[in-house]
């Protein structure tokens, strides 16, 4: 019997599962993988008191880490290993302990081995906390062997 190729959604979910299983930092921060698809991902986390800075707001590095996690899952969703080539973030509003932040990554374009992704970080009330833009670069490797699927 001939094997059926996996769908783009299955490929994204399987790639994310492999990456998420090994994401010790994501677990340490308390991040939750909510959704993944081809070129997209959604990751959330509740801001804890130990995530706050001297202004009693969520530390910018924590917000950046959340955005970076969604970016990584989105650009690795094709079962090809991708790494960050460059990224930037613009902070628009503070978040506080108890807030649930959600990072939604959307692929904007790919060309050759490079990709461009926008990630919006929102608070649970829908207000925008930050905007992140990441550029990815494909390198050698896959997350799983599709022939064994």
Contact map, one row per residue, 1 for C-alpha under 8 A:
11100000000000000000000000000000000000000000000000000000000000000000000000000000000000000000000000000000000000000000000000000000000000000000000000000
11110000000000000000000000000000000000000000000000000000000000000000000000000000000000000000000000000000000000000000000000000000000000000000000000000
11111000000000000000000000000000000000000000000000000000000000000000000000000000000000000000000000000000000000000000000000000000000000000000000000000
01111100000000000000000000000000000000000000000000000000000000000000000000000000000000000000000000000000000000000000000000000000000000000000000000000
00111110000000000000000000000000000000000000000000000000000000000000000000000000000000000000000000000000000000000000000000000000000000000000000000000
00011111011000000000000000000000000000000000000000000000000000000000000000000000000000000000000000000000000000000000000000000000000000000000000001001
00001111111000000000000000000000000000000000000000000000000000000000000000000000000000000000000000000000000000000000000000000000000000000000000000000
00000111111100000000000000000000000011000000000000000000000000000000000000000100000000000000000000000000000000000000000000000000000000000000000000000
00000011111110000000000000000000000011000000000000000000000000000000000000000000000000000000000000000000000000000000000000000000000000000000000000000
00000111111111000000000000000000000000000000000000000000000000000000000000000000000000000000000000000000000000000000000000000000000000000000000000000
00000111111111100000000000000000000001000000000000000000000000000000000000001110000000000000000000000000000000000000000000000000000000000000000000000
00000001111111110000000000000000000111000000000000000000000000000000000000011110000000000000000000000000000000000000000000000000000000000000000000000
00000000111111111000000000000000000110000000000000000000000000000000000000001000000000000000000000000000000000000000000000000000000000000000000000000
00000000011111111100000000000000000000000000000000000000000000000000000000000000000000000000000000000000000000000000000000000000000000000000000100000
00000000001111111110000000000000000000000000000000000000000000000000000000011110000000000000000000000000000000000000000000000000000000000000001100000
00000000000111111111000000000000000100000000000000000000000000000000000010011000000000000000000000000000000000000000000000000000000000000000000000000
00000000000011111111100000000000000000000000000000000000000000000000000000000000000000000000000000000000000000000000000000000000000000000000000000000
00000000000001111111110000000000000000000000000000000000000000000000000000000000000000000000000000000000000000000000000000000000000000000000001100000
00000000000000111111111000000000000000000000000000000000000000000000000010000000000000000000000000000000000000000000000000000000000000000000001000000
00000000000000011111111001000000100000000000000000000000000000000000000000000000000000000000000000000000000000000000000000000000000000000000000000000
00000000000000001111111100000000000000000000000000000000000000000000000000000000000000000000000000000000000000000000000000000000000000000000000000000
00000000000000000111111100000000000000000000000000000000000000000000000000000000000000000000000000000000000000000000000000000000000000000000000000000
00000000000000000011111111100000000000000000000000000000000000000000000000000000000000000000000000000000000000000000000000000000000000000000000000000
00000000000000000000111111110000000000000000000000000000000000000000000000000000000000000000000000000000000000000000000000000000000000000000000000000
00000000000000000000001111111000000000000000000000000000000000000000000000000000000000000000000000000000000000000000000000000000000000000000000000000
00000000000000000001001111111111000000000000000000000000000000000100100000000000000000000000000000000000000000000000000000000000000000000000000000000
00000000000000000000001111111111000000000000000000000000000000000000000000000000000000000000000000000000000000000000000000000000000000000000000000000
00000000000000000000000111111110000000000000000000000000000000000000000000000000000000000000000000000000000000000000000000000000000000000000000000000
00000000000000000000000011111110000000000000100000000000000001000000000000000000000000000000000000000000000000000000000000000000000000000000000000000
00000000000000000000000001111111000000000000110000000000000000000000000000000000000000000000000000000000000000000000000000000000000000000000000000000
00000000000000000000000001111111100000000011110000000000000000000100000000000000000000000000000000000000000000000000000000000000000000000000000000000
00000000000000000000000001100111110000000011100000000000000000000000000000000000000000000000000000000000000000000000000000000000000000000000000000000
00000000000000000001000000000011111100001111000000000000000000000000000000000000000000000000000000000000000000000000000000000000000000000000000000000
00000000000000000000000000000001111100001111000000000000000000000000000000000000000000000000000000000000000000000000000000000000000000000000000000000
00000000000000000000000000000000111110001110000000000000000000000000000000000000000000000000000000000000000000000000000000000000000000000000000000000
00000000000110010000000000000000111111111100000000000000000000000000000011001000000000000000000000000000000000000000000000000000000000000000000000000
00000001100110000000000000000000001111111000000000000000000000000000000001001000000000000000000000000000000000000000000000000000000000000000000000000
00000001101100000000000000000000000111110000000000000000000000000000000001001100000000000000000000000000000000000000000000000000000000000000000000000
00000000000000000000000000000000000111111000000000000000000000000000000001111100000000000000000000000000111000000000000000000000000000000000000000000
00000000000000000000000000000000000111111100000000000000000000000000010011101000000000000000000000000001111000000000000000000000000000000000000000000
00000000000000000000000000000000111110111110000000000000000000000000011011000000000000000000000000000001110000000000000000000000000000000000000000000
00000000000000000000000000000000111100011111000000000000000000000000010000000000000000000000000000000111100000000000000000000000000000000000000000000
00000000000000000000000000000011111000001111100000000000000000000100110000000000000000000000000000000111000000000000000000000000000000000000000000000
00000000000000000000000000000011110000000111110000000000000000000100000000000000000000000000000000011110000000000000000000000000000000000000000000000
00000000000000000000000000001111000000000011111000000000000000000100000000000000000000000000000000011100000000000000000000000000000000000000000000000
00000000000000000000000000000110000000000001111100000000000000000000000000000000000000000000000011111000000000000000000000000000000000000000000000000
00000000000000000000000000000000000000000000111110110000010000000000000000000000000000000000001111111000000000000000000000000000000000000000000000000
00000000000000000000000000000000000000000000011111110000000000000000000000000000000000000000000011000000000000000000000000000000000000000000000000000
00000000000000000000000000000000000000000000001111110000000000000000000000000000000000000000000011000000000000000000000000000000000000000000000000000
00000000000000000000000000000000000000000000000111110000000000000000000000000000000000000000000000000000000000000000000000000000000000000000000000000
00000000000000000000000000000000000000000000001111111000011001000000000000000000000000000000000010000000000000000000000000000000000000000000000000000
00000000000000000000000000000000000000000000001111111111111000000000000000000000000000000000000110000000000000000000000000000000000000000000000000000
00000000000000000000000000000000000000000000000000111111111000000000000000000000000000000000000000000000000000000000000000000000000000000000000000000
00000000000000000000000000000000000000000000000000011111100000000000000000000000000000000000000000000000000000000000000000000000000000000000000000000
00000000000000000000000000000000000000000000000000011111100000000000000000000000000000000000000000000000000000000000000000000000000000000000000000000
00000000000000000000000000000000000000000000000000011111110000000000000000000000000000000000000100000000000000000000000000000000000000000000000000000
00000000000000000000000000000000000000000000000000011111111000000000000000000000000000000000011110000000000000000000000000000000000000000000000000000
00000000000000000000000000000000000000000000001000111001111101100000000000000000000000000000011110000000000000000000000000000000000000000000000000000
00000000000000000000000000000000000000000000000000111000111111100000000000000000000000000000000000000000000000000000000000000000000000000000000000000
00000000000000000000000000000000000000000000000000000000011111110000000000000000000000000010000000000000000000000000000000000000000000000000000000000
00000000000000000000000000000000000000000000000000000000001111111000000000000000000000000000000000000000000000000000000000000000000000000000000000000
00000000000000000000000000001000000000000000000000100000011111111100000000000000000000000000000000000000000000000000000000000000000000000000000000000
00000000000000000000000000000000000000000000000000000000011111111110000000000000000000000000000000000000000000000000000010000000010000000000000000000
00000000000000000000000000000000000000000000000000000000000111111111000000000000000000001000000000000000000000000000000000000000000100000000000000000
00000000000000000000000000000000000000000000000000000000000011111111100000000000000000000000000000000000000000000000000000000000000000000000000000000
00000000000000000000000001000010000000000011100000000000000001111111110000000000000000000000000000000110000000000000000000000000000000000000000000000
00000000000000000000000000000000000000000000000000000000000000111111111000000000000000000000000000000011100000000000001110000000000100000000000000000
00000000000000000000000000000000000000000000000000000000000000011111111100000000000000000000000000000000000000000000000000000000000000000000000000000
00000000000000000000000001000000000000000010000000000000000000001111111110000000000000000000000000000000000000000000000000000000000000000000000000000
00000000000000000000000000000000000000011110000000000000000000000111111111000000000000000000000000000011100000000000001000000000000000000000000000000
00000000000000000000000000000000000000001000000000000000000000000011111111100000000000000000000000000000100000000000111000000000000001000000000000000
00000000000000000000000000000000000000000000000000000000000000000001111111110000011100000000000000000000000000000000000000000000000000000000000000000
00000000000000010010000000000000000100011000000000000000000000000000111111111000000000000000000000000000000000000000000000000000000000000000000000000
00000000000000000000000000000000000111111000000000000000000000000000011111111000000000000000000000000000111000000000000000000000000000000000000000000
00000000000000000000000000000000000000110000000000000000000000000000001111111100010000000000000000000000001000000010100000000000000000010000000000000
00000000000100110000000000000000000000100000000000000000000000000000000111111111110000000000000000000000000000000000000000000000000000000000000000000
00000000001110110000000000000000000111110000000000000000000000000000000011111111000000000000000000000000000000000000000000000000000000000000000000000
00000001001100100000000000000000000001100000000000000000000000000000000000111111000000000000000000000000000000000000000000000000000000000000000000000
00000000001100100000000000000000000000000000000000000000000000000000000000011111100000000000000000000000000000000000000000000000000000000000011100000
00000000000000000000000000000000000000000000000000000000000000000000000000011111110000000000000000000000000000000000000000000000000000000111111000000
00000000000000000000000000000000000000000000000000000000000000000000000000010011111000000000000000000000000000000000000000000000000000000111111000000
00000000000000000000000000000000000000000000000000000000000000000000000100110001111100000000000000000000000000000000000000000000000000011110000000000
00000000000000000000000000000000000000000000000000000000000000000000000100000000111110000000000000000000000000000000000000000000000000011110000000000
00000000000000000000000000000000000000000000000000000000000000000000000100000000011111100000000000000000000000000000000000000000000001111000000000000
00000000000000000000000000000000000000000000000000000000000000000000000000000000001111100000000000000000000000000000000000000000000001111000000000000
00000000000000000000000000000000000000000000000000000000000000000000000000000000000111110000000000000000000000000000000000000000000001110000000000000
00000000000000000000000000000000000000000000000000000000000000000000000000000000000111111000000000000000000000000000000000000000000111100000000000000
00000000000000000000000000000000000000000000000000000000000000000000000000000000000001111100000000000000000000000000000000000000000111000000000000000
00000000000000000000000000000000000000000000000000000000000000010000000000000000000000111110000000000000000000000000000000000000011110000000000000000
00000000000000000000000000000000000000000000000000000000000000000000000000000000000000011111000000000000000000000000000000000000011100000000000000000
00000000000000000000000000000000000000000000000000000000000100000000000000000000000000001111110000000000000000000000000000000000111000000000000000000
00000000000000000000000000000000000000000000000000000000000000000000000000000000000000000111110000000000000000000000000000000001111000000000000000000
00000000000000000000000000000000000000000000000000000000000000000000000000000000000000000011111000000000000000000000000000000001110000000000000000000
00000000000000000000000000000000000000000000000000000000110000000000000000000000000000000011111100000000000000000000000000000000100000000000000000000
00000000000000000000000000000000000000000000001000000000110000000000000000000000000000000000111110100000000000000000000000100000100000000000000000000
00000000000000000000000000000000000000000000001000010001110000000000000000000000000000000000011111100000000000000000000000000000000000000000000000000
00000000000000000000000000000000000000000000011110110000110000000000000000000000000000000000001111100000000000000000000000000000000000000000000000000
00000000000000000000000000000000000000000000011110000000000000000000000000000000000000000000000111110000000000000000000000000000000000000000000000000
00000000000000000000000000000000000000000000011000000000000000000000000000000000000000000000001111111000000000000000000000110000000000000000000000000
00000000000000000000000000000000000000000001111000000000000000000000000000000000000000000000000001111100000000000000000000110000000000000000000000000
00000000000000000000000000000000000000000001111000000000000000000000000000000000000000000000000000111110000000000000000011110000000000000000000000000
00000000000000000000000000000000000000000111100000000000000000000100000000000000000000000000000000011111000000000000000111110000000000000000000000000
00000000000000000000000000000000000000000111000000000000000000000110010000000000000000000000000000001111100000000000001111000000000000000000000000000
00000000000000000000000000000000000000011110000000000000000000000010010000000000000000000000000000000111110000000000001110000000000000000000000000000
00000000000000000000000000000000000000111100000000000000000000000010011001000000000000000000000000000011111000000000111100000000000000000000000000000
00000000000000000000000000000000000000111000000000000000000000000000000001000000000000000000000000000001111100000000111000000000000000000000000000000
00000000000000000000000000000000000000110000000000000000000000000000000001100000000000000000000000000000111111000011110000000000000000000000000000000
00000000000000000000000000000000000000000000000000000000000000000000000000000000000000000000000000000000011111000011110000000000000000000000000000000
00000000000000000000000000000000000000000000000000000000000000000000000000000000000000000000000000000000001111100011100000000000000000000000000000000
00000000000000000000000000000000000000000000000000000000000000000000000000000000000000000000000000000000001111111111000000000000000000000000000000000
00000000000000000000000000000000000000000000000000000000000000000000000000000000000000000000000000000000000011111110000000000000000000000000000000000
00000000000000000000000000000000000000000000000000000000000000000000000000000000000000000000000000000000000001111100000000000000000000000000000000000
00000000000000000000000000000000000000000000000000000000000000000000000000000000000000000000000000000000000001111110000000000000000000001110000000000
00000000000000000000000000000000000000000000000000000000000000000000000000000000000000000000000000000000000001111111000000000000000000111100000000000
00000000000000000000000000000000000000000000000000000000000000000000000000100000000000000000000000000000001111101111100000000000000000111000000000000
00000000000000000000000000000000000000000000000000000000000000000000000000000000000000000000000000000000001111000111110000000000000011110000000000000
00000000000000000000000000000000000000000000000000000000000000000000001000100000000000000000000000000000111110000011111000000000000011110000000000000
00000000000000000000000000000000000000000000000000000000000000000000001000000000000000000000000000000000111100000001111100000000001111000000000000000
00000000000000000000000000000000000000000000000000000000000000000010011000000000000000000000000000000011110000000000111110000000001111000000000000000
00000000000000000000000000000000000000000000000000000000000000000010000000000000000000000000000000000111100000000000011111000001111100000000000000000
00000000000000000000000000000000000000000000000000000000000000100010000000000000000000000000000000001111000000000000001111100001111100000000000000000
00000000000000000000000000000000000000000000000000000000000000000000000000000000000000000000000000001110000000000000000111111111110000000000000000000
00000000000000000000000000000000000000000000000000000000000000000000000000000000000000000000001000111100000000000000000011111111100000000000000000000
00000000000000000000000000000000000000000000000000000000000000000000000000000000000000000000000000111100000000000000000001111110000000000000000000000
00000000000000000000000000000000000000000000000000000000000000000000000000000000000000000000000000000000000000000000000001111110000000000000000000000
00000000000000000000000000000000000000000000000000000000000000000000000000000000000000000000000000000000000000000000000001111111000000000000000000000
00000000000000000000000000000000000000000000000000000000000000000000000000000000000000000000000000000000000000000000000001111111100000000000000000000
00000000000000000000000000000000000000000000000000000000000000000000000000000000000000000001100000000000000000000000000111100111111000000000000000000
00000000000000000000000000000000000000000000000000000000000000000000000000000000000000000011111000000000000000000000000111100011111000000000000000000
00000000000000000000000000000000000000000000000000000000000000100000000000000000000000001111100000000000000000000000000111000001111100000000000000000
00000000000000000000000000000000000000000000000000000000000000000000000000000000000000001111000000000000000000000000011110000001111110000000000000000
00000000000000000000000000000000000000000000000000000000000000010010000000000000000000111100000000000000000000000000011110000000011111000000000000000
00000000000000000000000000000000000000000000000000000000000000000000000000000000000000111000000000000000000000000001111000000000001111100000000000000
00000000000000000000000000000000000000000000000000000000000000000000001000000000000111110000000000000000000000000001111000000000000111110000000000000
00000000000000000000000000000000000000000000000000000000000000000000000000000000000111100000000000000000000000000111100000000000000011111000000000000
00000000000000000000000000000000000000000000000000000000000000000000000000100000011111000000000000000000000000000111100000000000000001111100000000000
00000000000000000000000000000000000000000000000000000000000000000000000000000000011110000000000000000000000000001110000000000000000000111110000000000
00000000000000000000000000000000000000000000000000000000000000000000000000000001111000000000000000000000000000001100000000000000000000011111000000000
00000000000000000000000000000000000000000000000000000000000000000000000000000001111000000000000000000000000000001000000000000000000000001111100000000
00000000000000000000000000000000000000000000000000000000000000000000000000000001100000000000000000000000000000000000000000000000000000000111110000000
00000000000000000000000000000000000000000000000000000000000000000000000000000001100000000000000000000000000000000000000000000000000000000011111000000
00000000000000000000000000000000000000000000000000000000000000000000000000000011100000000000000000000000000000000000000000000000000000000001111110000
00000000000000100110000000000000000000000000000000000000000000000000000000000011100000000000000000000000000000000000000000000000000000000000111110000
00000000000001100100000000000000000000000000000000000000000000000000000000000010000000000000000000000000000000000000000000000000000000000000011111000
00000000000000000000000000000000000000000000000000000000000000000000000000000000000000000000000000000000000000000000000000000000000000000000011111111
00000100000000000000000000000000000000000000000000000000000000000000000000000000000000000000000000000000000000000000000000000000000000000000000111111
00000000000000000000000000000000000000000000000000000000000000000000000000000000000000000000000000000000000000000000000000000000000000000000000011111
00000000000000000000000000000000000000000000000000000000000000000000000000000000000000000000000000000000000000000000000000000000000000000000000011111
00000100000000000000000000000000000000000000000000000000000000000000000000000000000000000000000000000000000000000000000000000000000000000000000011111
